[in-house]
Amino acid sequence: MFRVVSMSLRLPLLISFLALLAACSTPSSPAGKEVAPYYLAPVTIDSNATQTAIETLYGGQAVVFKPEAGFAVLGFSKEQGELTTLSTEVNQNALGNPEFLALGNSAWASGNSAWASGIGAWASGYSAWSSGNSAWASGISQNTFTQNVGVWQQIQLAEGQANAPKLGQGVTVAVIDTGIDLKHPAFAGKLAPREGWKDFVDNDVNPQEEAGNAYGHGTAVAGLILQVAPNATILPIRVLSGDGVGDLDDVIAAIDWAIQQRVDVINLSVGSSENISSLRYMVDYATDTKNILLVSSSGNSGNTSVTYPAAYATSNEYGGRYAISVGSVNSLDRKSTFSTYGSKVELFAPGESLLTVLPDSHIGYVSGTSFAAPIVSGAMSLALSKNPNWYKKYFETNLRDTSDNIHAKNPGFSAYDISGRLNVAAFVKKPQPSSESSSDGEYRD
């Protein structure tokens, strides 16, 4: 059932990670779904350590085991976690929806379906986007909607696409989210091979969106990536329920799975208000060790409390060179009222009233930092398709260096509060070091 068809408000949605299960009960798991650990704990290990030895030593089960990177993340039952000497983090029931904030909890998701509005049918049987013809004298790809023309002019997308004519071809973006509508016509021929699909919520290989207040979130994210980089490939990975919540171990395992599938970019329009060590280890591994570009939404609290993993992006110690945090601006380049800001938000992109695809062959408008992030993921895909040999370690710096200064349009904020807004053309056109021009190598799997 399509759950957001009657929405009239346009509030931002971001998503908290954590658990669907009540802490004081033990409900039966859905078919195929394993019982999630109650606690997680990262541990440092030697390069010659074995998984069996580490699990025996600490009494937990490995969620990820990376001796080559010197760490593992272990899962524990409630009883095991209360006995271990390790510093544990709650995996289940740790975060919830924002209405609990007043009670002192640390949740941050705008947990209702008012993030989408203006729902309509998918182009009445057309197989192309919008009207299916070139309505863009400026040369923007047809894989978009005419209603978004102002947004694309704002970030100079047409010129950026003209300078990256492969339009993302050969670049794979993992969308770690609520899943997507796998049957939506917008995704025909755009998805990675089925053997790479993964649903960590139901423990199967069918990452299909399911009904709930966040129904369509992942679909909307993927649709925006393809409007910016129409020839990019989407790898759908589901870690969140239809209500936009999920377990931390699923998010960690999903990042690991994306690495195994050799993706180029990971889009994480999810997060937590807590600085979670287990997540930090995995982000560091994906970025600084495996050199995967990781784009995270900065959060919708409207203040400087940037969510994690986005907050890791400004620290080189934890993958800062390959990770970037993205906030939202409106069509006038003013910070969205809901968007976080400050020194930990490295880049802004449009994130209000964006027309994109939604499940059940629908389209609709969405708002939130969740939807600013995929525009940046799309821009990265354009650049990578222009020259696959470009060193990705410079992308973060170049995105910021080529961004448009919008400080004057945001009175009341200091220059440290408001970073630049994405300029796709300037970013794609900027010369970047590559394997053909630099001796400063990076990991290539």
Residue pairs with C-beta under 8 A, 6 or more apart in sequence:
1 211
2 119
2 215
2 358
2 359
2 360
2 362
3 113
3 211
3 212
3 213
3 215
3 216
3 242
4 113
4 116
4 117
4 119
4 215
4 216
4 358
4 364
5 119
5 362
7 113
7 114
7 115
7 116
7 117
7 119
8 114
8 117
9 114
9 117
10 114
10 115
10 117
10 352
10 353
10 365
10 367
11 110
11 112
11 114
11 115
11 338
11 367
11 368
12 110
12 115
12 300
12 328
12 336
12 338
12 339
12 351
12 367
12 368
12 369
12 370
13 109
13 110
13 111
13 115
13 116
13 214
13 217
13 244
13 300
13 366
13 367
13 368
13 370
14 108
14 109
14 110
14 269
14 270
14 271
14 297
14 299
14 300
14 307
14 368
14 369
14 370
15 109
15 177
15 178
15 214
15 217
15 240
15 244
15 245
15 246
15 269
15 270
15 271
15 370
16 95
16 96
16 97
16 107
16 108
16 109
16 111
16 244
16 245
16 270
16 271
16 272
16 273
17 94
17 95
17 245
17 246
17 247
17 248
17 251
17 270
17 271
17 272
18 90
18 91
18 92
18 93
18 94
18 95
18 96
18 245
18 246
18 247
18 248
18 272
19 36
19 90
19 91
19 92
19 93
19 94
19 95
19 245
19 246
19 247
20 92
20 241
20 245
20 246
20 247
21 27
21 36
21 92
21 93
22 93
23 92
23 93
29 35
30 202
31 202
32 202
32 203
32 204
33 201
33 202
33 203
34 203
36 75
36 91
36 92
36 247
36 249
36 250
37 60
37 61
37 63
37 75
37 76
37 77
37 81
37 91
37 92
37 249
38 76
38 77
38 78
38 81
38 90
38 91
38 92
39 75
39 76
39 77
39 78
39 80
39 81
39 84
39 88
39 89
39 90
39 91
40 63
40 73
40 74
40 75
40 76
40 88
40 89
40 91
40 248
40 249
40 252
40 278
41 58
41 60
41 73
41 74
41 76
41 81
41 84
41 86
41 87
41 88
41 89
41 278
42 71
42 72
42 73
42 74
42 277
42 278
42 281
43 54
43 58
43 71
43 72
43 73
43 74
43 86
44 70
44 71
45 54
45 67
45 70
45 71
45 72
46 67
46 70
47 67
47 68
47 70
48 67
49 67
49 72
51 62
51 65
51 72
54 62
54 65
54 72
54 74
55 61
55 62
55 74
58 74
58 84
58 86
59 76
59 80
59 83
59 84
60 74
60 75
60 76
60 80
60 84
61 74
61 75
61 76
62 72
62 73
62 74
62 75
63 73
63 74
63 75
63 249
63 252
63 253
63 278
64 72
64 73
64 252
64 253
64 256
64 282
65 72
66 72
66 285
69 285
69 289
71 281
71 285
73 249
73 252
73 278
73 281
73 282
74 86
75 91
75 249
76 84
76 88
81 88
87 277
89 248
89 274
89 276
89 277
89 278
91 247
91 248
91 249
92 247
94 248
94 272
94 274
95 105
95 106
95 107
95 108
95 109
95 245
95 272
95 273
95 274
96 105
96 107
96 111
96 245
97 107
97 109
97 111
97 245
98 107
98 108
98 109
98 110
98 111
99 111
100 107
101 107
101 108
106 272
106 273
106 274
107 273
108 271
108 272
108 273
108 299
108 300
108 301
108 305
108 307
109 244
109 245
109 300
110 300
110 338
110 368
111 213
111 214
111 243
111 244
112 213
113 213
113 214
113 215
115 217
115 366
115 367
115 368
115 370
116 216
116 220
116 358
116 364
116 365
116 366
117 364
117 365
118 355
118 364
118 365
119 358
119 362
119 363
119 364
120 362
120 363
120 364
121 361
121 362
121 363
122 184
122 185
122 186
122 357
122 361
122 362
122 363
123 129
123 130
123 131
123 132
123 363
126 132
127 185
127 188
128 142
128 143
129 142
129 143
129 144
129 145
129 186
129 227
130 142
130 144
130 145
130 146
130 147
131 146
132 142
133 142
134 142
135 146
136 142
136 144
136 149
136 158
138 153
138 158
139 158
139 161
139 162
140 149
140 152
140 157
140 158
140 161
141 161
141 167
141 227
141 230
142 230
143 226
143 227
143 230
144 152
144 227
145 227
145 355
145 356
145 363
147 355
148 227
148 354
148 355
150 331
151 331
151 350
151 354
152 158
154 331
154 333
154 350
154 421
155 349
155 350
155 375
155 379
155 421
155 422
155 423
155 424
156 423
156 424
156 425
156 426
157 228
157 424
157 425
158 425
159 424
159 425
159 429
160 379
160 382
160 424
160 425
160 427
160 428
160 429
161 167
161 382
161 424
163 386
163 425
163 428
163 429
164 382
164 383
164 385
164 386
164 428
166 231
166 385
166 386
167 229
167 230
167 231
167 232
167 382
167 385
168 228
168 229
168 230
168 231
168 232
168 233
168 378
168 381
168 382
168 384
168 385
169 231
169 232
169 385
170 233
170 384
170 385
170 388
171 229
171 232
171 233
171 264
171 265
171 380
171 381
171 384
171 385
172 192
172 232
172 233
172 234
172 235
172 261
172 262
172 263
172 264
172 265
173 225
173 229
173 232
173 233
173 234
173 235
173 263
173 264
173 265
173 266
173 267
173 377
173 378
173 381
174 235
174 237
174 254
174 258
174 261
174 263
174 265
174 266
174 267
175 218
175 221
175 222
175 225
175 234
175 235
175 236
175 237
175 267
175 374
176 237
176 239
176 251
176 254
176 255
176 258
176 266
176 267
176 268
176 270
177 217
177 218
177 221
177 222
177 236
177 237
177 238
177 239
177 240
177 267
177 269
177 270
178 209
178 210
178 212
178 214
178 215
178 216
178 217
178 218
178 219
178 238
178 240
178 241
178 242
178 244
179 199
179 201
179 207
179 208
179 209
179 210
179 218
179 219
179 236
179 237
179 238
179 240
180 187
180 207
180 208
180 209
180 218
180 219
180 222
180 234
180 236
181 187
181 208
181 209
181 216
181 219
181 357
181 358
181 359
181 360
182 191
182 197
182 206
182 207
182 208
182 236
184 219
184 223
184 357
184 359
184 361
185 361
186 223
186 226
186 357
187 222
187 226
187 234
190 226
190 232
190 233
190 234
191 197
191 233
191 234
191 235
191 236
192 233
192 234
192 235
192 236
192 261
194 205
195 205
196 235
196 261
197 205
197 206
197 207
197 235
197 236
197 237
198 205
198 207
198 236
198 237
198 238
198 254
198 257
199 205
199 206
199 207
199 208
199 237
199 238
200 237
200 238
200 239
200 246
200 250
200 253
200 254
200 257
201 238
201 239
201 240
201 241
201 246
201 250
202 238
207 236
207 237
207 238
208 238
209 215
209 216
209 217
209 218
209 219
209 242
209 359
210 241
210 242
211 242
212 241
212 242
212 243
212 244
213 242
213 243
213 244
214 240
214 241
214 242
214 243
214 244
215 242
215 359
216 358
216 359
216 362
216 364
217 240
217 244
217 269
217 370
218 236
218 238
218 240
219 356
219 357
219 358
219 359
220 356
220 357
220 358
220 364
220 366
220 371
221 267
221 269
221 370
221 371
221 373
221 374
222 234
222 236
222 357
222 374
223 356
223 357
223 358
224 354
224 356
224 371
224 374
224 375
224 378
225 232
225 234
225 267
225 374
225 375
225 377
225 378
225 381
226 232
226 234
226 378
227 356
227 378
228 374
228 375
228 377
228 378
228 379
228 381
228 382
228 424
229 378
229 379
229 381
229 382
229 385
231 385
232 378
232 381
232 385
235 258
235 261
235 263
237 254
237 257
237 258
239 246
239 247
239 250
239 251
239 254
239 270
240 246
240 270
246 270
248 272
248 276
248 278
248 279
251 270
251 279
252 278
252 279
252 282
255 266
255 282
255 283
255 285
255 286
256 282
256 285
258 266
258 286
258 292
259 285
259 286
259 290
259 292
262 445
263 292
264 292
264 293
264 380
264 381
264 384
264 392
265 292
265 293
265 294
265 295
265 377
265 380
265 381
265 384
266 286
266 292
266 293
266 294
266 295
267 295
267 373
267 374
267 377
268 294
268 295
268 296
268 297
268 309
268 373
269 296
269 297
269 368
269 369
269 370
269 371
269 373
269 374
270 297
270 370
271 296
271 297
271 299
271 307
271 308
271 309
271 310
272 279
272 307
272 308
273 299
273 301
273 305
273 307
273 308
274 308
275 308
275 311
276 308
279 308
279 309
280 308
280 309
280 312
280 318
283 294
283 309
283 312
283 318
283 319
283 323
284 312
284 317
284 318
284 319
286 292
286 294
286 319
286 322
287 293
287 294
287 318
287 319
287 320
287 321
287 322
287 323
288 318
288 319
288 321
288 322
289 443
290 443
290 445
291 322
291 392
291 393
291 442
291 443
291 444
292 322
292 392
293 322
293 323
293 324
293 377
293 380
293 392
293 395
294 309
294 313
294 319
294 322
294 323
294 324
295 323
295 324
295 326
295 373
295 374
295 376
295 377
295 380
296 307
296 309
296 310
296 313
296 323
296 324
296 325
296 326
296 373
297 307
297 310
297 325
297 326
297 368
297 369
297 370
297 372
297 373
298 306
298 307
298 310
298 311
298 325
298 326
298 327
298 339
298 340
298 341
298 344
298 345
298 369
299 305
299 306
299 307
299 310
299 339
299 340
299 369
300 338
300 339
300 340
300 368
300 369
300 370
301 307
301 338
301 340
302 337
302 338
302 339
302 340
303 340
303 341
304 340
304 341
304 342
304 344
304 417
305 340
306 325
306 340
306 342
306 344
306 345
307 340
309 323
310 325
310 326
310 344
310 345
311 325
311 344
312 318
312 319
312 320
312 323
313 319
313 320
313 323
313 324
313 325
313 344
313 346
313 396
314 320
314 325
314 343
314 344
314 346
320 396
321 393
321 394
321 396
321 397
322 392
322 393
322 395
322 396
323 396
324 346
324 347
324 376
324 395
324 396
324 399
325 344
325 345
325 346
325 347
326 345
326 346
326 347
326 348
326 349
326 369
326 372
326 373
326 375
326 376
327 335
327 336
327 339
327 340
327 341
327 345
327 347
327 348
327 349
327 351
327 369
327 372
327 419
328 335
328 336
328 338
328 339
328 348
328 349
328 350
328 351
328 352
328 367
328 368
328 369
328 371
328 372
329 335
329 336
329 339
329 348
329 349
329 350
329 351
329 352
329 372
329 406
329 421
330 336
330 350
330 351
330 352
331 350
331 352
331 353
332 409
333 348
333 404
333 406
333 409
333 410
333 421
334 406
334 409
334 410
335 341
335 348
335 410
335 413
335 418
336 351
336 352
336 367
336 369
338 367
338 368
338 369
339 345
339 348
339 351
339 369
339 372
340 369
341 413
341 417
341 418
342 416
342 417
343 416
343 417
345 419
346 396
346 399
346 400
346 419
347 376
347 399
347 400
347 403
347 419
347 420
347 421
347 422
348 372
348 403
348 406
348 418
348 419
348 420
348 421
348 422
349 372
349 373
349 375
349 376
349 421
349 422
350 372
350 375
351 367
351 368
351 369
351 370
351 371
351 372
351 375
352 367
353 365
353 366
353 367
354 365
354 366
354 367
354 371
355 363
355 364
355 365
356 363
356 364
356 365
356 366
356 371
357 363
358 364
375 422
376 399
376 422
379 399
379 422
379 424
379 427
379 428
380 395
380 399
382 424
382 428
383 390
383 395
383 427
383 428
383 432
384 390
384 392
386 428
387 432
387 434
389 434
389 435
389 436
390 432
390 433
390 434
391 432
391 433
391 434
391 435
391 438
391 440
391 442
392 442
393 440
393 442
394 432
394 433
395 432
398 427
398 430
398 432
399 422
399 427
400 419
400 420
401 430
402 423
402 426
402 427
402 430
403 419
403 420
403 421
403 422
403 423
403 426
403 427
404 420
404 421
404 422
404 423
404 426
405 420
406 418
406 420
406 421
407 413
407 415
407 418
410 417
410 418
433 440
435 441
